[in-house]
Amino acid sequence: MKATIQGFLAILGLTFAAQVAAQATFYENERFTGRSLTATEQVPSFQRYGFNSNTSSAVVVGERWEVCQQGDFNGRCTVLRPGSYPSLAAMGLNDRISSARLLSPNARIDDDRYAPLAAAAVVPQVTFYERERFDGRSFIATGQVVNFQRQGFRDRAASAVVVGERWEVCNDNRFRGACVVLRPGRYPSLAAMGLSGRISSVRAIAPNERIADNRDAPAPVAAQVTFFERESFSGRSFATGEAVVNLQRAGFNERASSAVVVGEPWEVCTDTRFRGNCMVLRPGRYASLAAMGLNDRVSSLRAIDPSDRTADNRYAPIPVAAQVTFFEREGFSGRSFATEEAVVNLQRAGFNERASSAVVVGAPWEVCTDTRSRGNCMVLRPGRYASLAAMGLNDRISSVRAIDPRDHTADNRYAPLPVPVYDNRRRSGERLFDANVTSARAVLATPGQRCWVEREQLPQAQSNANVPAALAGALIGGILGHQVGGGSGKDIATVGGVIAGAALGAQVGRDNPAATQDVQRCENVPGGAQPAFWDVSYSFRGVEHRVQMTSAPGATIVVNDQGEPRQ
């Protein structure tokens, strides 16, 4: 295949010198990645070069090009003006181009045949930032820079935005030392590729210049947001990397209940054309949009340019980081191991084949019985798994990784539904307050019994069974659960931790009654002289809250600006 494409390029190279600058480069993947095909004259059939219906992005140089969905310039044809097209999906051309040809400069083209203006029809450039996530002082390069010292930016770059073409960055001047090629896109951190605070020279790479694969930096982070119809990243979804002035056209107006933001902050608004109540979502996972008043209300959205200054009061609360915590024994007891990163071999963490229970927060996690995500693998959704034995994973887990909510996962790969989890961890940059405790009541365990709730799947006919109330567990941070306005009818969500019995209304999870129910389990224990938990009420900004804790509270409880408990 490679030889065929190279032969094609050699043939196309025999063009008139006057047209050498006019060319189109087609890429197999979006954002100018994957295999590429460069043409300097007409291509009646991409099939001949193994590139038929394979194009997802393109760079057009010098003159306009006509691209068609069938061979010999037939079918639906679109004209691409000079510029960079990181995605052809919006114009209906993704993986559909079969022929292409250079247009004469004086050819007359109807307006409706043109593709939207190229997103990067500007001069190729790279912007470096002094701090990660495009913060601090910046420096823009539009041509080669042999020594950053002259711009006062030597060994200062910590993040970068690349536009139009690939750029080679080197840690010594005059393109010497360790060099890496950055493709068009956003790099919120250069640390992972060993470039943070080390770049001394930079130059643009010509579109047809061949670069060894081992010189390419990891793929840049594409700015994208994915909305889900229900909380916790479930139900129908809609993803976009472009601004949307009206979600009605996408059939997703006022439907979003959770979101995943990648690459850059996104502004989401309750009215069309970025009007109404607008809020900025930073990169991360938002299991619920309700707390910020956006549930089923988002109507328009757009990415925020890294160089734009955004007032602090426009940002949504810091999103929850995905995390899984394993416990050595059932019921969340014994030694524990927590991670927010993929672990290819738990042997290195001293926790191989030791997990008997787990708490999952923020996103689903895939756990496997062999290293490197091999063997018997199962997906654990956010929640509390008091025992991994029922799913055949007790003392067998060897590797683990978070699952992107946008990835499609077959139903048979999911573990049984867990007990819901309430995450009371502090978020980075979150403001905290002391809320006054108004009452505290010790609740004793039933003498002779310890009870808890396990969720199990049932046939459709049994889905409405009434289940006795039972305690769902104690928390890692000492909080069992939280509800607003004591007695308001809102469910108390539970957080993972050490199981310790007592009664709690088993209403959690009723939004999926067709598939599951909560079942009470009990075991005999010594009598209830000690409190099983404390039922605590507190007031914050005029609203009454309730929380259940594993120990007696003090005069105050630490909460965030929504009144949610924090440890």
C-alpha positions in Angstrom: 0.0 0.0 0.0 2.8 2.4 1.0 4.7 1.7 -2.2 1.5 2.3 -4.3 0.9 5.7 -2.7 4.5 6.7 -3.1 4.3 5.7 -6.8 1.2 7.9 -7.1 3.0 10.8 -5.6 5.9 10.4 -7.9 3.5 10.5 -10.9 1.8 13.6 -9.6 5.1 15.3 -9.1 5.5 15.6 -12.9 3.3 18.6 -13.0 3.9 22.1 -14.4 6.2 24.2 -12.2 3.5 26.9 -12.1 1.1 24.6 -10.3 3.6 23.0 -7.8 2.3 25.2 -5.0 -1.3 24.1 -5.6 -2.0 20.8 -3.8 -4.4 19.0 -1.6 -3.5 16.5 1.2 -6.2 14.1 2.4 -5.9 12.4 5.8 -7.4 9.1 6.9 -8.4 10.4 10.4 -9.7 13.7 11.7 -7.3 16.5 12.7 -4.8 15.5 10.0 -3.7 12.1 11.5 -3.4 8.6 10.0 -2.3 7.8 6.5 -2.3 10.7 4.0 -2.5 11.2 0.3 -1.1 14.3 -1.4 -2.3 15.3 -4.9 -1.1 18.1 -7.2 -3.4 17.3 -10.2 -6.7 15.6 -10.8 -7.4 12.2 -9.2 -10.2 10.5 -11.1 -10.3 7.5 -8.7 -9.1 7.2 -5.2 -9.8 3.5 -5.4 -6.6 3.0 -7.4 -4.5 4.1 -4.5 -6.3 2.3 -1.7 -7.8 5.6 -0.4 -11.4 5.4 -1.6 -13.9 6.7 1.0 -11.1 7.0 3.5 -10.7 10.8 3.9 -11.7 12.5 7.2 -9.7 15.7 7.1 -7.8 17.8 4.5 -5.4 20.6 3.8 -5.8 22.6 0.6 -2.9 24.8 -0.6 -2.7 27.5 -3.3 -6.0 27.0 -5.3 -9.5 25.6 -4.9 -10.1 21.8 -5.2 -13.3 20.0 -6.2 -14.0 16.8 -4.3 -16.7 14.3 -5.3 -18.4 11.3 -3.7 -18.1 9.2 -6.9 -15.3 8.4 -9.3 -14.6 10.6 -12.4 -16.0 13.6 -10.5 -19.5 12.4 -10.4 -22.1 12.3 -7.6 -22.3 15.1 -5.1 -19.3 17.5 -5.5 -18.1 20.2 -3.1 -15.4 22.9 -3.6 -12.7 23.3 -0.9 -11.0 26.7 -0.7 -7.4 26.9 0.5 -7.1 26.2 4.2 -7.2 23.4 6.7 -10.2 21.3 7.3 -9.7 19.3 10.6 -13.0 17.5 10.0 -15.1 16.8 6.9 -18.0 15.4 8.9 -20.0 18.7 9.1 -20.2 18.9 5.3 -21.2 15.3 4.8 -17.9 14.3 3.3 -16.3 12.1 6.0 -15.1 8.8 4.5 -17.0 9.6 1.3 -14.5 11.3 -1.2 -13.8 9.1 -4.3 -12.3 11.7 -6.7 -10.7 15.2 -6.6 -9.4 17.8 -9.1 -7.7 21.2 -9.1 -10.0 24.0 -10.3 -8.8 26.7 -12.7 -8.3 30.1 -10.9 -10.9 31.7 -13.2 -13.5 28.9 -13.0 -16.9 30.3 -11.9 -18.4 28.3 -9.0 -21.9 28.7 -7.6 -21.9 29.7 -3.9 -23.9 26.7 -2.8 -21.1 24.4 -4.1 -18.5 25.7 -1.7 -17.8 24.0 1.6 -17.9 26.3 4.7 -14.7 28.4 5.0 -11.8 26.4 6.3 -11.4 26.6 10.1 -7.7 27.2 9.7 -7.5 29.2 6.5 -5.1 31.5 8.4 -1.4 31.4 8.3 -0.1 28.2 10.0 1.1 29.0 13.5 1.8 27.7 16.9 1.1 29.5 20.2 3.2 28.6 23.2 2.1 29.3 26.8 4.2 29.8 29.9 2.0 27.6 32.0 0.0 24.4 31.5 -3.6 24.6 30.2 -2.8 27.7 28.0 -2.2 30.1 30.9 0.3 32.8 31.6 2.5 34.7 29.1 2.3 33.5 25.4 4.4 33.6 22.3 3.1 33.0 18.7 5.4 31.6 16.0 4.3 31.9 12.3 7.6 30.9 10.8 10.7 29.1 11.9 12.4 30.4 15.1 16.0 29.2 15.4 16.5 30.5 19.0 13.7 31.3 21.5 16.3 33.2 23.5 15.8 36.2 21.2 12.1 36.3 22.0 12.7 35.9 25.7 10.8 32.6 25.7 13.7 30.0 25.8 12.8 27.0 28.0 9.5 28.5 29.1 6.8 26.7 27.0 4.5 24.4 29.1 1.5 24.1 26.7 0.7 24.8 23.0 -1.9 25.3 20.4 -1.0 24.3 16.8 -2.9 25.6 13.8 -2.8 24.7 10.1 0.3 22.5 9.8 2.6 20.3 11.8 5.4 21.9 13.7 8.8 20.5 14.8 9.9 21.7 18.3 13.4 21.0 19.6 15.0 21.5 23.0 18.2 23.0 21.4 18.5 26.0 19.1 18.7 25.5 15.3 16.4 22.4 15.5 19.0 20.3 17.3 18.7 18.1 20.3 15.6 16.1 21.0 12.9 17.1 18.5 9.2 16.2 18.4 6.5 16.9 15.8 3.3 18.5 17.0 0.2 17.9 14.8 -2.6 20.6 14.6 -4.5 20.7 17.9 -4.3 21.6 21.5 -1.7 20.4 23.9 -2.7 21.4 27.5 0.5 20.0 28.8 3.9 19.4 27.2 5.2 17.6 30.3 4.2 14.1 29.2 6.4 14.3 26.1 9.4 15.7 28.0 9.1 19.2 26.5 7.7 21.3 29.4 10.1 24.2 29.9 12.6 22.9 27.4 11.7 24.2 23.9 14.4 26.4 22.2 13.6 26.3 18.5 10.6 25.5 16.2 9.7 25.3 12.5 6.7 24.4 10.4 6.7 21.1 8.6 5.7 21.1 4.9 2.4 19.1 4.3 4.2 16.5 2.1 7.3 16.2 4.2 7.8 12.7 5.5 8.3 12.3 9.2 9.3 9.1 11.0 6.4 7.8 13.2 8.6 7.8 16.3 9.1 11.6 16.1 5.3 12.3 16.3 4.1 13.6 19.7 1.0 11.9 21.2 -2.2 13.0 19.4 -3.3 16.4 20.6 -6.4 16.8 22.7 -9.4 17.8 20.5 -11.9 20.2 22.0 -15.2 18.2 22.3 -18.2 18.0 24.5 -20.6 15.0 24.8 -24.0 15.4 26.3 -26.0 12.5 27.7 -29.8 12.3 28.1 -29.7 11.0 31.6 -27.4 11.5 34.6 -24.2 9.4 35.1 -23.5 9.4 31.3 -26.4 7.1 30.3 -29.1 7.3 27.7 -28.9 8.9 24.2 -25.9 11.1 23.6 -24.8 13.9 21.3 -21.2 14.9 20.7 -19.7 17.9 18.9 -16.4 19.6 18.4 -18.0 22.6 16.8 -20.2 25.5 18.1 -23.9 24.7 18.0 -26.2 27.8 18.0 -29.4 25.8 18.4 -29.5 22.2 19.7 -33.0 21.9 18.4 -31.5 21.1 14.9 -29.5 18.2 16.4 -32.6 16.9 18.2 -31.0 17.5 21.6 -32.5 20.8 22.8 -33.0 20.9 26.6 -32.2 17.2 26.9 -28.7 17.1 28.5 -28.5 15.8 32.0 -24.7 14.9 32.2 -21.7 15.8 30.1 -18.1 15.0 29.3 -15.8 17.9 28.3 -12.5 17.2 26.5 -9.6 19.4 25.6 -10.9 22.9 26.3 -13.6 24.7 28.4 -17.1 25.0 26.7 -19.7 27.6 27.3 -23.2 26.2 27.5 -26.3 28.4 27.5 -30.0 27.9 28.3 -31.1 29.9 25.2 -30.1 29.7 21.5 -27.2 31.7 20.1 -25.3 31.7 23.4 -27.9 33.7 25.3 -29.7 33.2 28.6 -28.0 31.7 31.6 -24.5 30.7 30.4 -21.9 28.7 32.3 -18.4 27.5 31.4 -17.6 23.8 31.8 -14.0 22.9 32.3 -12.6 19.6 30.9 -13.8 16.7 33.0 -16.9 14.6 33.6 -20.1 16.0 34.9 -22.3 13.2 36.1 -25.1 15.6 36.8 -25.9 19.1 35.5 -28.7 19.5 38.0 -26.6 21.1 40.7 -25.7 24.0 38.4 -29.2 24.5 37.2 -28.6 23.2 33.7 -30.4 19.9 33.7 -32.6 19.6 30.6 -32.0 23.3 29.8 -28.9 23.5 27.5 -29.8 25.0 24.1 -26.5 26.3 22.6 -22.8 25.8 23.2 -19.3 26.7 22.0 -15.7 26.1 22.8 -13.8 28.8 24.7 -10.6 30.0 23.2 -7.6 29.3 25.5 -6.6 32.9 25.3 -10.0 34.3 26.4 -10.2 35.5 29.9 -13.2 34.0 31.8 -14.5 35.5 35.0 -14.4 33.0 37.9 -18.1 33.3 38.6 -18.9 32.0 35.1 -17.3 28.6 35.8 -19.3 25.6 36.8 -18.1 23.7 39.9 -14.9 21.6 39.4 -16.0 18.2 37.8 -15.5 14.9 39.6 -12.4 12.9 38.8 -12.9 9.3 37.9 -11.6 7.0 40.6 -11.8 3.4 41.8 -10.9 2.2 45.3 -10.4 -1.5 45.9 -10.6 -3.2 49.4 -8.8 -6.3 50.5 -11.9 -7.8 52.1 -15.6 -7.7 51.5 -17.7 -4.9 52.9 -15.0 -2.3 52.2 -12.7 -3.3 54.9 -9.0 -4.2 55.2 -6.2 -2.7 53.2 -7.2 -0.5 50.3 -5.8 0.8 47.0 -7.2 3.8 45.1 -6.3 5.1 41.6 -7.4 7.8 39.1 -5.2 6.3 36.4 -5.1 3.1 34.4 -3.0 0.4 36.0 -1.7 -2.3 33.6 -0.4 -4.5 36.4 -1.6 -4.3 40.0 1.4 -6.4 41.0 3.5 -3.2 40.9 1.0 -1.6 43.3 1.2 -4.6 45.6 -2.5 -5.3 45.1 -2.6 -8.0 42.4 -5.5 -10.4 42.9 -6.4 -9.0 46.3 -9.6 -7.0 45.7 -12.8 -8.3 47.3 -14.9 -5.1 47.2 -14.8 -1.8 45.4 -16.1 1.8 45.2 -16.3 3.4 41.8 -16.7 7.2 41.4 -17.0 9.5 38.4 -17.0 7.1 35.4 -17.2 3.4 34.6 -14.0 1.3 35.1 -13.0 -1.9 33.3 -11.4 -4.5 35.6 -9.7 -7.6 34.1 -8.3 -10.8 35.5 -5.0 -10.5 33.6 -2.6 -7.7 33.1 -2.9 -5.1 30.3 -6.7 -5.4 30.2 -6.7 -9.0 29.1 -8.5 -12.1 30.4 -12.0 -12.0 31.8 -13.0 -8.3 31.8 -16.0 -6.6 33.3 -17.2 -3.0 33.6 -18.1 -1.5 37.0 -20.4 1.5 36.9 -20.1 4.3 39.5 -21.3 2.9 42.9 -20.4 0.6 45.7 -19.7 -3.1 45.3 -19.7 -4.7 48.7 -18.6 -8.1 47.2 -16.9 -8.9 43.9 -17.4 -12.7 44.5 -20.8 -12.9 42.8 -19.3 -11.7 39.5 -16.3 -14.0 39.7 -13.8 -11.3 40.4 -13.0 -11.9 44.1 -9.2 -11.9 44.5 -8.7 -12.0 40.7 -8.3 -8.4 39.4 -4.9 -7.7 37.8 -5.5 -4.6 35.7 -7.9 -1.7 35.6 -8.7 1.4 33.4 -11.4 4.0 33.2 -13.9 3.7 30.3 -14.7 6.8 28.3 -18.5 7.4 28.6 -18.6 8.0 24.8 -17.3 4.4 24.2 -20.1 1.9 23.4 -20.0 -1.0 25.9 -22.1 -4.1 25.3 -24.7 -4.7 28.0 -23.2 -8.2 28.8 -19.9 -6.6 29.8 -21.4 -4.7 32.7 -21.4 -6.0 36.3 -24.7 -6.0 38.1 -25.9 -2.5 39.1 -24.1 -1.3 42.3 -25.5 0.6 45.3 -25.3 4.3 44.3 -22.4 6.4 45.5 -22.2 9.9 46.8 -18.8 11.5 46.3 -17.8 13.8 49.2 -14.2 14.3 48.1 -13.0 17.9 47.9 -12.7 19.2 44.3 -9.6 21.2 43.3 -10.2 24.9 43.7 -13.6 24.4 45.4 -14.6 27.0 48.0 -15.6 25.4 51.3 -17.7 26.7 54.2 -18.7 25.8 57.7 -22.4 25.0 58.1 -24.0 25.0 61.6 -25.3 21.7 62.9 -28.9 22.1 64.1 -29.5 18.6 65.5 -27.7 15.2 65.8 -29.4 11.9 66.6 -27.6 8.6 67.3 -29.2 5.6 65.6 -28.5 2.3 67.2 -28.2 -0.9 65.2 -31.0 -3.5 65.7 -29.8 -5.8 68.5 -28.5 -9.1 67.1 -28.5 -8.0 63.4 -26.5 -6.0 61.0 -28.4 -5.1 57.8 -27.4 -3.6 54.5 -28.8 -3.2 50.9 -27.7 -5.0 47.8 -29.1 -4.3 44.4 -30.0 -7.2 42.2 -31.5 -7.5 38.7 -35.0 -8.9 38.4 -37.3 -10.0 35.6 -39.7 -7.3 34.3 -42.6 -8.7 36.2 -41.0 -8.3 39.6 -39.5 -4.8 39.1 -42.0 -3.0 41.3 -41.5 -5.1 44.4 -41.6 -3.1 47.7 -38.3 -3.5 49.6 -37.8 -3.0 53.3 -35.6 -0.1 54.4 -32.0 -0.9 55.3 -28.7 0.8 55.8 -26.5 1.1 52.7 -23.1 1.6 54.4 -20.6 3.9 56.0 -18.4 6.3 54.1 -14.7 6.6 53.5 -14.9 10.2 54.6 -17.3 9.5 57.5 -20.5 10.5 55.6 -23.1 7.9 54.8 -25.4 10.1 52.6 -26.8 13.5 52.0 -30.2 15.0 51.3 -31.6 18.5 51.0 -34.4 19.8 53.1 -34.8 17.0 55.6 -38.1 15.2 54.9 -38.4 16.7 51.4 -38.7 13.3 49.8 -35.3 13.5 48.0 -33.3 10.3 48.1 -30.2 10.0 50.3 -27.4 8.8 48.1 -24.7 6.7 49.7 -20.9 6.8 49.4 -18.5 3.9 49.6 -16.8 2.9 52.8 -16.9 0.5 55.6 -20.3 -1.2 55.9 -22.0 -0.7 59.3 -25.7 -1.6 59.7 -28.9 0.4 60.5 -32.0 1.5 58.7 -32.2 3.8 55.7 -35.0 4.2 53.2 -34.2 2.1 50.2 -35.5 4.5 47.6 -32.2 5.0 45.8 -32.2 3.8 42.2 -36.0 3.9 41.7 -35.4 5.7 38.3 -34.6 2.3 36.8 -37.4 0.1 38.3 -37.8 -2.2 35.3 -34.5 -3.9 35.8 -33.5 -3.9 39.5 -34.6 -3.7 43.1 -32.9 -3.2 46.5 -32.8 -6.3 48.7 -32.1 -6.3 52.4 -29.4 -8.6 53.7 -28.8 -9.2 57.4 -26.4 -11.0 59.7 -26.2 -11.5 63.4 -24.0 -9.2 65.4 -23.6 -8.3 69.1 -26.3 -5.9 70.5 -26.7 -2.2 69.6 -25.1 -0.4 72.5 -23.0 1.6 70.1 -24.5 4.0 67.5 -24.6 2.5 64.0 -24.6 6.0 62.5 -25.6 9.6 63.4 -28.5 11.3 61.7 -27.5 15.0 61.5 -29.3 18.1 60.3 -27.5 21.3 59.4 -28.5 24.7 57.9 -26.7 26.4 55.1 -27.8 29.7 53.4 -31.3 29.2 54.7 -31.7 25.6 53.5 -32.1 22.6 55.8 -29.9 19.6 54.9 -29.6 16.1 56.4 -26.5 13.9 56.4 -25.7 10.5 58.0 -22.3 10.1 59.5 -20.3 7.3 61.1 -19.3 9.4 64.1 -20.8 12.3 66.2 -20.4 15.7 64.4 -18.9 18.8 65.9 -20.7 22.2 66.0 -20.2 22.6 62.2 -19.9 20.5 59.0 -17.7 21.4 56.0 -19.7 22.0 52.8 -19.3 23.4 49.3 -21.3 26.4 48.0 -24.2 24.1 47.1 -24.4 22.9 50.7 -23.0 19.4 49.8 -20.9 17.8 52.5 -17.1 17.5 52.0 -14.6 15.6 53.9 
